[in-house]
Amino acid sequence: MNHTAIDIESIREKLVTLRDEISKIEGTGDDAAQTVELDQTKIGRVSRMDALQSQAMAKESQQRRQLRKQRIETALQRIEKDVFGLCVRCEEEIHPKRLAFDPTVLLCITCANQNET
């Protein structure tokens, strides 16, 4: 693959940094995702509903972080296999600006647009 337009080492560093940041954040959301106490004598109904909503948001955030981390790992594996920057569908090069914006993309803009229709 022609890597002249993209700096693979710079992208690798960016991906590793993002992965490390996500790993650090993962521990902070664990408390909010814990099971909500259902005993109304300890907390009121409205407080419990707020806690349930916070729990749901924390779980959703946790799932988004896991998905992002998985995409980062996939991009790092693609770098190691020397297929980074190639569309997984048509195997054409993904535009360097698209990769600079999101180095975890797997599709070129043409294939991504076809996915949306």
C-alpha positions as CSV (number, residue, x, y, z in Angstrom):
1,M,0.0,0.0,0.0
2,N,1.2,3.5,-0.7
3,H,1.6,5.2,2.7
4,T,3.1,8.4,1.3
5,A,0.0,10.5,2.0
6,I,-0.5,9.2,5.6
7,D,2.0,9.1,8.5
8,I,1.3,5.6,9.8
9,E,3.5,6.0,12.9
10,S,1.7,9.2,13.8
11,I,-1.6,7.5,13.5
12,R,-0.4,4.5,15.5
13,E,0.6,6.9,18.3
14,K,-2.8,8.7,18.2
15,L,-4.6,5.3,18.4
16,V,-2.5,4.1,21.3
17,T,-3.1,7.4,23.1
18,L,-6.9,7.2,22.5
19,R,-6.9,3.6,23.7
20,D,-5.1,4.5,26.9
21,E,-7.4,7.4,27.6
22,I,-10.4,5.2,27.2
23,S,-8.9,2.6,29.6
24,K,-8.4,5.3,32.2
25,I,-12.0,6.6,31.8
26,E,-13.5,3.1,32.0
27,G,-13.0,2.8,35.8
28,T,-14.7,6.1,36.5
29,G,-18.1,5.0,35.1
30,D,-18.3,1.7,37.0
31,D,-19.9,3.2,40.2
32,A,-22.7,4.9,38.2
33,A,-23.5,1.6,36.4
34,Q,-23.9,-0.4,39.6
35,T,-27.3,-1.9,40.5
36,V,-29.8,0.7,41.9
37,E,-31.1,0.1,45.4
38,L,-34.9,-0.6,45.2
39,D,-35.7,-0.1,48.9
40,Q,-37.9,3.0,49.1
41,T,-37.2,3.4,52.8
42,K,-33.6,4.2,52.0
43,I,-34.1,6.5,49.0
44,G,-37.3,8.1,47.7
45,R,-39.1,7.1,44.5
46,V,-37.9,10.2,42.5
47,S,-34.3,9.7,43.7
48,R,-34.5,6.1,42.7
49,M,-35.8,7.1,39.2
50,D,-32.9,9.5,38.9
51,A,-30.5,6.8,39.9
52,L,-32.0,4.4,37.3
53,Q,-31.7,7.0,34.6
54,S,-28.1,7.7,35.6
55,Q,-27.4,4.0,35.6
56,A,-28.8,3.6,32.1
57,M,-26.7,6.5,30.8
58,A,-23.6,5.1,32.5
59,K,-24.1,1.7,30.9
60,E,-24.6,3.3,27.5
61,S,-21.4,5.3,27.9
62,Q,-19.6,2.2,28.9
63,Q,-20.8,0.4,25.8
64,R,-19.8,3.3,23.5
65,R,-16.3,3.3,25.1
66,Q,-16.0,-0.5,24.6
67,L,-17.0,-0.1,20.9
68,R,-14.6,2.7,20.4
69,K,-11.8,0.7,22.0
70,Q,-12.6,-2.3,19.8
71,R,-12.4,-0.1,16.7
72,I,-9.1,1.3,17.9
73,E,-7.7,-2.3,18.4
74,T,-8.9,-3.2,14.9
75,A,-7.1,-0.2,13.4
76,L,-3.9,-1.1,15.2
77,Q,-4.2,-4.7,13.9
78,R,-4.7,-3.4,10.4
79,I,-1.5,-1.3,10.7
80,E,0.4,-4.4,11.8
81,K,-0.9,-6.4,8.9
82,D,-0.1,-3.5,6.5
83,V,-3.7,-3.1,5.3
84,F,-4.4,0.1,7.2
85,G,-6.0,2.7,5.0
86,L,-7.5,0.2,2.6
87,C,-11.3,-0.1,2.4
88,V,-12.5,-3.4,3.7
89,R,-15.1,-3.7,1.0
90,C,-13.5,-2.5,-2.3
91,E,-9.8,-2.5,-1.2
92,E,-9.2,1.0,-2.6
93,E,-7.3,3.5,-0.5
94,I,-9.3,5.5,2.0
95,H,-8.6,9.3,1.6
96,P,-5.9,10.5,4.0
97,K,-8.1,13.3,5.3
98,R,-10.8,10.8,6.2
99,L,-8.3,8.7,8.1
100,A,-6.9,11.8,9.8
101,F,-10.4,12.7,11.0
102,D,-11.1,9.1,12.2
103,P,-8.3,6.6,11.9
104,T,-10.7,3.8,12.8
105,V,-12.8,4.0,9.6
106,L,-12.9,0.8,7.6
107,L,-14.7,2.1,4.5
108,C,-13.8,4.6,1.8
109,I,-16.3,7.4,1.3
110,T,-17.9,5.7,-1.7
111,C,-18.6,2.4,0.1
112,A,-19.7,4.3,3.3
113,N,-22.2,6.2,1.2
114,Q,-23.5,3.0,-0.3
115,N,-24.0,1.6,3.2
116,E,-26.3,4.6,4.1
117,T,-28.6,4.1,1.1
